[in-house]
Amino acid sequence: MSIVIIILIVLLGALTRTVFGFGEALVTMPLLALVAFDLQSATALIGALGLIVAIPAAIRYRTKIDLAVVRRLVLGSLLGVPVGIAVMKWVPTKIVLGALALFLISYGTYNLVRKSAAQVHLASPKWDYLAGLISGIMGSATIATVYRS
């Protein structure tokens, strides 16, 4: 019975990511932690499942993927990972989690408001590096938080 519940949780996370483009971990992590997994195991499972869910979309839309943008995002992210780990080493967990929560709330609010506000187009490729850097910092800080607790 617990296998069926775990599969349903994973499918709910995959559906969330498919519909909204993100949020798989936000849905799946707490539910898996409640049912059967410790946070470290749930983190590893979500990482693997995230890749599995992303592969079909990447294959389907491969002609629309701008590899130059992907390179800039990955480079920024690779630079951000050590920064996020360092932040977790020297900054209290409560402050880091508060900053992550504030960032997610701000981003969600921005997406709600931008539908009615004027669109801002950031044409410079430098923004790709910044987005990758923020992603690397937040991702590694979140994972380091899970493994710290």
C-alpha positions as CSV (number, residue, x, y, z in Angstrom):
1,M,0.0,0.0,0.0
2,S,2.8,2.4,0.8
3,I,4.3,1.9,-2.7
4,V,1.0,3.0,-4.2
5,I,1.0,6.2,-2.0
6,I,4.6,7.0,-3.0
7,I,3.8,6.6,-6.7
8,L,0.8,8.9,-6.3
9,I,2.9,11.5,-4.5
10,V,5.5,11.3,-7.3
11,L,2.8,11.6,-10.0
12,L,1.4,14.6,-8.2
13,G,4.8,16.2,-8.1
14,A,5.3,15.5,-11.8
15,L,1.9,16.9,-12.6
16,T,2.8,20.1,-10.7
17,R,6.0,20.5,-12.6
18,T,4.3,19.8,-15.9
19,V,1.5,22.3,-15.3
20,F,3.5,25.1,-13.6
21,G,7.1,24.5,-14.8
22,F,8.4,24.2,-11.3
23,G,7.3,23.2,-7.8
24,E,7.8,19.4,-8.0
25,A,10.1,19.5,-4.9
26,L,7.7,21.8,-3.1
27,V,4.9,19.3,-3.4
28,T,6.7,16.1,-3.3
29,M,9.3,16.6,-0.5
30,P,6.9,17.2,2.4
31,L,4.6,14.5,1.3
32,L,7.4,11.9,1.0
33,A,8.8,13.0,4.3
34,L,5.4,12.5,5.9
35,V,4.9,9.0,4.4
36,A,8.0,7.0,4.2
37,F,11.3,8.9,3.7
38,D,13.8,10.9,5.7
39,L,14.7,14.2,4.1
40,Q,18.0,13.0,2.7
41,S,16.4,10.1,0.8
42,A,13.5,12.3,-0.4
43,T,16.0,14.9,-1.7
44,A,17.9,12.2,-3.7
45,L,14.7,10.7,-5.0
46,I,13.3,14.1,-6.1
47,G,16.5,14.9,-7.9
48,A,16.4,11.7,-9.9
49,L,12.7,12.1,-10.6
50,G,13.1,15.7,-11.7
51,L,15.6,14.6,-14.3
52,I,13.2,11.8,-15.5
53,V,10.3,14.3,-15.8
54,A,12.5,16.8,-17.7
55,I,13.9,14.4,-20.3
56,P,10.7,14.0,-22.3
57,A,10.1,17.8,-22.5
58,A,13.7,18.4,-23.5
59,I,13.4,15.8,-26.2
60,R,10.1,17.1,-27.5
61,Y,11.3,20.8,-27.6
62,R,14.9,20.2,-28.5
63,T,14.7,22.3,-31.6
64,K,13.5,25.3,-29.5
65,I,16.3,25.1,-26.9
66,D,18.8,27.9,-27.2
67,L,22.1,26.2,-26.3
68,A,23.9,29.6,-25.8
69,V,21.4,30.5,-23.1
70,V,21.7,27.0,-21.5
71,R,25.5,27.4,-21.5
72,R,25.3,30.8,-19.7
73,L,22.7,29.4,-17.2
74,V,24.9,26.4,-16.4
75,L,28.0,28.4,-16.0
76,G,26.3,30.8,-13.6
77,S,24.8,27.9,-11.7
78,L,28.2,26.2,-11.4
79,L,29.6,29.4,-10.0
80,G,26.7,29.7,-7.6
81,V,26.9,26.2,-6.1
82,P,30.1,26.8,-4.0
83,V,28.7,30.2,-2.9
84,G,25.5,28.5,-1.7
85,I,27.4,25.8,0.2
86,A,29.6,28.5,1.8
87,V,26.5,30.5,2.8
88,M,25.1,27.4,4.5
89,K,28.4,26.9,6.3
90,W,28.6,30.4,7.8
91,V,25.0,31.7,8.0
92,P,22.4,30.2,10.4
93,T,20.0,27.8,8.8
94,K,17.0,29.9,9.9
95,I,18.2,33.0,8.0
96,V,19.0,31.0,4.9
97,L,15.5,29.4,4.9
98,G,13.9,32.7,5.5
99,A,15.8,34.2,2.5
100,L,14.8,31.3,0.3
101,A,11.1,31.6,1.4
102,L,11.2,35.4,0.8
103,F,12.7,34.8,-2.7
104,L,10.0,32.2,-3.6
105,I,7.2,34.4,-2.3
106,S,8.6,37.4,-4.2
107,Y,8.9,35.4,-7.4
108,G,5.4,34.0,-7.1
109,T,4.0,37.5,-6.5
110,Y,5.9,38.9,-9.4
111,N,4.4,36.2,-11.7
112,L,0.9,37.0,-10.5
113,V,1.4,40.8,-11.0
114,R,3.2,40.7,-14.3
115,K,0.2,39.3,-16.1
116,S,-1.5,42.7,-15.7
117,A,1.6,44.9,-15.6
118,A,3.8,45.9,-18.6
119,Q,6.3,43.2,-19.6
120,V,9.9,43.9,-19.0
121,H,12.3,42.3,-21.5
122,L,15.8,41.8,-20.4
123,A,17.8,41.4,-23.6
124,S,21.3,41.3,-22.3
125,P,22.9,37.8,-22.0
126,K,24.3,38.9,-18.6
127,W,20.9,38.2,-17.0
128,D,21.3,34.5,-17.9
129,Y,24.5,34.4,-15.8
130,L,22.7,36.1,-12.9
131,A,19.7,33.7,-13.1
132,G,22.1,30.7,-13.2
133,L,24.1,32.1,-10.2
134,I,20.9,32.6,-8.1
135,S,19.7,29.1,-9.1
136,G,23.1,27.6,-8.1
137,I,23.1,29.4,-4.8
138,M,19.5,28.6,-3.9
139,G,19.7,25.0,-5.0
140,S,22.9,24.2,-3.2
141,A,21.9,26.1,0.0
142,T,18.6,24.1,0.0
143,I,20.3,20.8,-0.4
144,A,22.9,21.7,2.2
145,T,20.1,22.7,4.6
146,V,18.5,19.3,4.2
147,Y,21.7,17.4,4.8
148,R,22.6,19.7,7.7
149,S,19.4,18.8,9.6
